Amino acid sequence: MFNASLVVLGVGVLFLAIAGAVFRVRAIANLRPWNGPVLPLVVLGLPIFAVGLALIYFNYPR
């Protein structure tokens, strides 16, 4: 179960990293950075990241 928690956390980090990269590319291209796929990726990535952190906390091998 701990390994699954790490995968969930990794997916959340991946979504947030993609959102950050798209944000920077859109800002450099002189487009509105929050339009497009940035906001949906952040809205999807933050809860997945939080759930992954909670799962790691509760399933950490002691």
N, C-alpha and C positions, 0 to 999 in steps of 0.2 A: 504494500500500500504506500510505503514511503516513496518508492520509485515513481508510482503514478502521481504522487503529489509534486515531485520534481518536474514531471512532464507538464502538468497543469501550470505550474509556475513558469516554466520555459515558454509555453504557448502565450501566456500573458505578457511576458517580457518581449517576445517576438512581435506581437501585435503593437505594443508600445514603441518598439524600435522602428518598425515600418512606418508608424504614424509620425514619428520624429523625423525620419528621413524624407517622407513626402512633404511634411511641413517646410523643411529647409529648402527642398527643391522648388516648391511653389513660391516661397519667399524670394529665392534667387531669381526665379523666372518672372518676377514682378506680377504675380497673381495673388489673389487673396488667399493667404495660407490656410485659413480655417475652412474654406469651401472645399468641396470634393471629398475624398475618402478619409481625411484626417480625423474629423470629429467622430464618424462611426467607428473607426479603429480605436480611438481613445475610449469611447463609451463601451466598446466590447472588451478592450484590453485591461482596463482598470479593475472591473469586477473579477475577471478571470485571474488576474494577478493577486488580488486580495484573497480569493478562495484558495489559490495555491499556497499563499503564505499561511493561511489558517490550517490547511491540511498538513503542511509541514510541521507546524507547531504541535498539532495534536498527534501526529504519527511519528514524531522524531524518536528514533530508537534510544532508549535510556539504558 
